[in-house]
Amino acid sequence: MSEILEIVMLICFGFSWPLNLRKAYKNRSTKGISLIFYCLIELGYVAGIISKFLNEAYMASFSTKWYVLIFYFINLIVVGLNILVYFRNRRLERLESAEE
């Protein structure tokens, strides 16, 4: 049951990150976006992944519970894409301000 609740939590977060990514990409701006926030979220997902590998009970049943990690990795990748878009938008802002 705890794995199901964990997956529900990860899915809820997982649906919000692509929406945030799309919005940031379309806005072409870093206003209202915190790179530190993104990095802390990434660190949290990495810690969650590592905790799974260090949990002996989880690893003992890994063959039947591996799917939980998929959701961590998906979220980790999408937040990473948000970070890349942040740097893209920052570059676009610099180019725009240099043109003025």
Secondary structure, DSSP 8 states (H G I E B T S, - for coil): -HHHHHHHHHHHHHHHHHHHHHHHHHHT--TT--HHHHHHHHHHHHHHHHHHHH-HHHHHTHHHHTHHHHHHHHHHHHHHHHHHHHHHHHHHHHHHHHH-
